[in-house]
C-alpha cells in the first residue's frame, strides 16, 4: 500500500475526512515518484472526466503496484 502518501488522498478541506477516490495525473505521479509523462505510458487504467480531464483511481494504482512487484521469493 502507498502509506507514506496517504495525505495525497485526503480532501483538501481536511475537515470532511473523506478519502479521495480519484487523483489528478500530477498527484498520481507524485505518489509513485515518477513524472506525469512516465505515468501516462504505464498500463494503469484512467478515468475520463469530461472531454479532456483524466483521473486515476487510487485502487487501480494499488492494483498496478501489486501486479508489478518483483523480488526474491522466500
N, C-alpha and C positions, 0 to 999 in steps of 0.2 A: 504494500500500500504506500501511497505517497503521503506519509505522515508529516514530514518536515514542511510541506507546502499546504497543509490543510487550511491555513488562513486565507489562501487564494480562493477557496471555495465558499467563503462566508460572504454574505451580503455586505455591500459597502456601508450600509447604515449601521450594521453591527447590533442594533437593538432588537431586531426581529429574531435573530438566532436561526434563520432559515439557511440551510445549505444550498449553495448554488449548484444547479444541475448542469448548466452549460457554461463553457468557458470561451472567451474570445481567443482567436489564434495566438495572440501575443501572450495571453495568460497561460494557455496550454503549453506553449513553447517554453515559457519561463519555468513552469512546473517540471518540465522534462529536462531543463538545462540545455536546450538547443535553440536554434534560430527559427523564426516563423517559416522561413523558406525551407529549412530542413523538415520541419513538421509537415508541410504540405506534401512532401514526397513520401511520407510514411503511409502505410496502409491502415491508418486509423479512420474509422467512419466519421463522416462530417454531417452536420445538421444544417440544412439551408434555412435561413431566417429572412424572409422576404426575397427580393430578387438577387441581391448581392451579398447579403450577410451570411457568414459561416460561423458556426459554433461547434465546439467539441464536447460531447457528453463525458462527464467525469468517469462514469462506469466503463465507457469504451476505452478511455485512456488506461485505466487499471487493467482491463482485459488484455489490451495490447502489451502492456508490460509483462503480465503473467505469461503470455504466449511467446514472448521473445527472451525470456530468462534463459541464460546458459551458464554452465559451470560444471564443476565436478559433482558427480553423484556420490553420495556417501553410503 
